């Protein structure tokens, strides 16, 4: 038995990578675009306020995108432009209609959507009333705040009453940029706001909140910074470098920079990549990074490719791979205090059938052509993972490699019954594995064996 060593080698490494790639994601940055909202913008000649037309949205298209992109839940928010044109009554009315539409969407699809309520900024009293109604009556999962409206930025003292209300409720606050009040239209930054003004606007607002110690003074609020942190990885070192000089000359009040930063979260919408995550890790920790798409402001077919690419990049990165489940799913579960814990979700596996008298315990001994070893292991890990996750009668798929001859692979397979085995080999994922790897295998030997102690729990071998 010296040649069959029960250690985790390349097979188990690829197992972990495949499991990470298959993580069902939670999208904390997606948007709803309602007819009432579009009508109000059109009435105020604001359809192109940010230099780009707003997309169409409907719930069925959103669900279809989520399914194709491997997204389990999406957090709905209102995007930009902010429906404020100097009329609190009109703005409050359309904001209420959007919030009620998001609440109804979650009511119809409670396992697929969360939502964060929009507020009629900059009217603070109206915003407080809407926040209380949305959180306490409509069941909002959080609040969305525009970075600035009418030239007034978050962090401004006028926002203090609202922040106290949100702090009392421990609200999740998702920020979203708008086109700033004053933009030089003769420069490119005066074009589509998402190119430059959005990240610049977000950074201005967050720095202003830090400068006024908003997060440390309201520690129960959890603030999500959009678009891969905007310019924060660049701005924070400059803030830290300049702050002592400003403090020395009494040009600023004391600021707890690190304390404020520790309460910020960041989504990856707008440019997700492993490199973006590494930049964010210069200002935050892995447990504060969240997945986001910006649907429907980017077409679904493009976002599907982007989501697949970033999952693959992060999952297979040597530094980031161990955090993939947290970034794509578990951090959002914890942030929004969803009922299913991250640990349960990560280790979730279908309930297994008991071993029957006709159950099968087998050693599959496979010699793989060296030219196809890596490709073969990807298929083998995929079929093993899918079998364990979806088939109650598949009890064990435990693969090992020979230390001296890595092309020699042995898999311990156990099936609850003969029927369970026959169902397994008839499954779509097994047929795909068989047809795809036939040319990669030089030899295959199947040895049915008898356990020396049938009372041992083979369940211990499931998570390879």
N, C-alpha and C positions, 0 to 999 in steps of 0.2 A: 504493500500500500504506500510505499515511499513516494511513488510517482503521483499519487493523488493527495495533494496537500490542501487541507481545509483552511486556506487563508484567503483573504479578499485581495484579489489582484486586479488586472485590467477589467475583468468582467464586472466586478463589484463597483469599480470606479465609473464605468460606463452606465451601470445600473443607476447610480446616483445622479449622473448627468441627465439620463433619460427621464427620471422621475421629476427632476427640476424643470425640464422643458415642458412637461405635461401639467405643471401647476395651473389650476384654474385661477385666473387673475381676478382682482377687484380693481376696477377702473374708477379712481377717485376724481377724475377730471373729464366729465362729459356734460353735454348741454341739452337743454330743451328749447325749442323755438316754436312758440305757439302762434296761432292766427291772431289772437288779440294783441300780442306783443308786436307782431309785424304791422298790423293795422295802425297801432299807435305811433310807431316809428314813421310810417308813411305819412300819417296826418301831420307830423312835425318835420317832414322833409329830412329825416335822419336815417334813411335806409342805407346810405353809403357814408355814414358818419365816421367809420373807421377805415374808409378807403377800400372796402371789399364787401361784396354782396353777402347777405346772410343766407345760409343753406336752408333747405327744406328739412323737416323732421317729422317723423311719425313713429309710434312705439313699435310697430311690427318690423319696420326697417332697422330700428335700433336693436331689437332682440335678434334679428337675423345676423347683424354684424357681430354682436356679442358671441353668438354661437359659433360663427366661423372663425373668430379671433381667439377663442378659448377664454372668454371673459364670463365669470360667474355672476358678478353683480356690477352695476354701474351707479355712480353717484351723480344725480342730475343737479345742475345749477343753471342759473340764468347767466348768459355771457354778456358781452359788450355789444352795442352801446347801452349805457344805463338810461332807462326811460325817465329822464328828468329834464324838463324844459321850462322850469320856473313855475310849474303848476303842481302843487302837492296833491291836490284832489285827483287830478288825472293820472299822475304817476302812481299814487297809492292804489288806485283802482286797477290799473293794469298789472302792477306787482301782485296784488291779491289774486287776480285771475291766474297768473303764472304759478303762484304757490299752490293754489287749489288744484291746478292741472297736474303738478308734480305729486301732490298728495294722492290724487286719484290714480295716477300711474302706479305708485307704490301699492295702493290698495288692491289693484287688479293683479299686480305681479310682485307680491311681497318678498319673494325669494330672489328677485332679479334686480330690484332698484332700491336705492336710498336717495334722499334728496336734502339739499341745503337751501333754506328759504332766502329769497331775495328781499331787500329792504328798500323803502323809498328814500334813499339818501339823496341829498344831504339833510333832509328834515329829520332831526334827531328824535323829536317827540313822536312823529309818525313812524319812524323806524323802530323805536322801542315798542310801540303798540303792535306793529306787525310782527316783531320778533317774539313777543310774548304770545300772541295768537298762534303763530306758526309752531313754536316749540311746545306750548302747553295744550293747544286745542287740535291743531292739524297733525301733530306728531312728527314734525320735521326732525331730521337726524343731525342738523347743524344749521349754520347761517353762512350765506355768501356775502362778502363785503366787497364793493368796488374800491379800488385803491385810492381814488380821489373822485370827487364830484364837485363841479362848480369851483374848482381850484382849491378845495379843502381836502387835505390829505389825512388818511388814518394816522393816529398819533396826535392830531390836533386836540387841544383841551376840550373843544366842543363835543367830542365823541365820548367823553368820560362817562356821562350818565348811561349811554348805551353799553359801554364796556362793563360797567358794574352789573347791569342786568344779565349780560352774557356770562360773566364770571360766576354769578350766583347759580346759574344753570349748568355750569361746566361745559359750555358749548364748544363744539368743533367749529372753527371759523375758516372757511375757504376763501382766500383772496382771489380776485380776478382783476386784471388791469383794464383800464379804459384809455381812450385817447386823451392826453393831457389837455388842460384848458388852453394853454398857449403853445402852439407848435409853429415853427417857421415853415410855411407851406412851400417855400422856394427850395427846400432841401429834400433829399430822398426820404428822410424820416417823416416828412409830411405826407407820404404816400400811405400804403397799407400799414396800419398801426402795428400789426403783429410782427413786422420785420425788425423794428428797433424800439419803437415807443413802448410796446407792451413790456419787454423785459426791463427797459429803463424805468418805466412807470412803477412797476412792481418793486424794483430795488429802491426807488425813492421812498415809497410808502413804508417798506419794511425798515429802512434805515431811520425814518422818522419815528416809527413805533419804538425802535430800540433806543433812540435818543431821548424818548420820553418814558422809557422803562415800562411800556405798556404790558409786556408779557410778565415781568416780574411783579408788577403791582396787581396784576389780575392772573394769578398763577393757575386758575382752573380753566382758563381758555386755552385751547390748543389750535394754533394757527398753521394753516397749510399754505406754503408759498408755491405758486404755480411755475410751470414751464422750466423744469430742471433747475430751479433756484434762481432763474434769471441771471443777473450779474452779481449775485451775492458772493460766489467764490472769489471774485476779483475785489469786491467792495469791502468785505470784512477785514482783510489784512490792512487796507488803507485806513479804515476806521480805527482799528487797533493801534496803528502806527501814529495817527494824528491825534488821537484822544488825549494822551498825556500832555501834549503841547497845548491843546485847547484848555484842558483843566488847569494847567499851570498859569495860564494867562486869564483865568476866570471867564472864559468865553463859552463855557458849557457847565451844566449841572453834573454831578456824579452820575455815571452810567454804568450799570452792571452788564457789560457787553456779553460775557459768557453766560450769565444767567438768563438773559433774554434769548440768546441763540439756542440755549438748551431746550426751549419750549417751542421751537419752530420745527415744522415738518415740511417736506418738499416732495412735489409730484414730478413725474418725468415726462409730462405731456409736452409736445412741441419740439422734441429733439432727443428722444431717449437713446442712450447708448451706454456701453460699459465705461467709456471715457467720461461721460457726463456724471455717472455715479461716482467715479473716482474723484472728480473735481468737487462734487458735493461733500465727499468724505473729508475734505479739508476744512469744512465748516460745521459738519454734523456727524451723526453716527448711523450705522446701517439700520437701526430700528426706527429711524425717522424718515426713511425714504419710501415713497409710495409710487405705484404704477398709475399712469394716466395716459389718455389717448387724444383728447380734444375732439372726439366725435360730437356732431357731424361736420365740424368745420374743416376737416380733412376727409376726402372721399373714403368710403369704407374699404374699397379694394386696395387702396394704398395703405391704410391703417392696418389691415390684416397682415400685409408683408412687414410693416414696421414692427408690429407686435411680435411676430414670429422671430424677426431678426434680433430684437433686443432680448427676448427670452433666451435665445440661443447664445448670444454674446455674454450675457451676465451669468447664465448657468454654467458655461464652460470656461469662464475666466478663473484662473487659479486663486485669485484673491477674493472675487465676488461670489463665486459659485455657492459657497456655504451659506450665503445670505439670500439666495434666490427666493426661497419660499417666503421669507420675511418681506422682501421688497415687493413681490408680486401679489401677496395675499395676506400674510399673517399680521403685518404691521397695520393694515387697514382694519382687519378684524378687531384688533386691540383698540385702535383709535376710536372706532365707532361702537365699541363694546357690544359686538354681535354675540349672540348666544353660543354659537359653536366656537370652542376655544381653538387657538392655533395648533396646539399639540394634537388634539383630536382630529382636526382636519388633515394635518400632515400625515398621520399614521392610519388614516381611515382605510379600512379594508372590508370587503363584504363578509357577512357572517358565514362561517364555515360549517359544512355538514360534518357529522361524526363519521369516523372510519367504520365501514361496513365489513362483514366477513369476506366479501369479494373485492375489497379494496386492493389497490395496486401500489406497491413500493418498487421503484425502478431506478437503476443507474443507467443513464444514457451516456455512452462513451463515444465522443465525436473527435475525429481528426480533421482539422480545417486546413485548407490550402493556405500556405503563408501569405500568398498574394491577396487573400480576401479576409484575413483575420479580423482587422478592425471593422470592416463592413459587416462581417458575419455577426460579430458580437453586438452590434447595434440592433440588428434584427432579433437576435436571441433575447436580448434584454427587453426589447419592446414586447415580444410575445409573452415573456415571463411576467412582466408588469401587468399587462392587460389581463392575462389569465387569472392572476391572483386578485386583481381588483374587481373582476366581473363574474368569476365562476365560483360558486360556493363549493363545488366538488373538487376543485384544484386546491390541495392543501399545502403543497410545498413545491417551490422551484428554486433550488439552491445550486448555483453553478460555481465550479472551481477550475483553476488551470494547473497544469503540471509546472512545477518550478523550473525544471530543466528544459521542458519541451512545451512552450506556451500554446502551441497549436493543438495540444491534447487537452480537451475540455471534458469534464465529467459533470453531469447535472443529476442531482437527487430530485426525483419527481415522485410525489405521492398523490393518489387520487382516492377519494372517499369510496368509490365503487366502480365497477366495470362500466356502468352507464355514464358515470361522471367522466371517465376517460374517453368513451366514445363521443360524448358531447363535446369534449375538448378538441379532439382531432377533427371534428366537423365544424368547429367555429371558424368564423371569417378570419380572425387574427392568426389562428394557427395555419390556415390554408395559405394566407399571405406569406407567412414565415417560410413554409415548406417550399412554395414555388419560387420564392425570391432567393433562397439560399441553396437550392439543390446543386447548383454548379460550384458552390464554394466548399462543399464537403467532400473530402477524399474517402472517408469511411465512417460508418455508423454501426454501433453495436448496442443493443438494448438488452440489459440483464435485469430480469425480475428477481428481487431479493426478499428475504424474510427478516424482519427486525428481530434482534435477539431479545429485546424487552418491549413488547407491544404497548406497555403501559406508559412508556416515555411520551411526552407531549411533543409531537412533531410540529406543533404550531410555533415553537420557538425558532424554526428555521424559515419562517415566511419572509421576514424582512431582510433580504440579502443585500 
